[in-house]
Amino acid sequence: MSSGATFALGTSSETIGGLSGNGTVDFGSSSLWVEVPTGASSSFGGDFTRASGSHFYKSGDGTQYITSDITGI
């Protein structure tokens, strides 16, 4: 995800194959599933915004790095 871009989930949950870049993930009131396959890795250093009831889940045997402050996620 490019710096300045926003991935807005709104009210529908999403499953993606890795989160990378420096944009903003706006959870709305939904959940984000990040499924990183074995041997793969992704790094995300952007921002998170969320509402009550939203969740961040990671699955798969790969590695998801979060290099930003994720207090409250």
Secondary structure, DSSP 8 states (H G I E B T S, - for coil): --TT-EEE-TTS-EEES---BSSEEE-TTSEEEEE--TT-EEEE-SEEE--TT-EEEEESSSEEEE-S--TT-
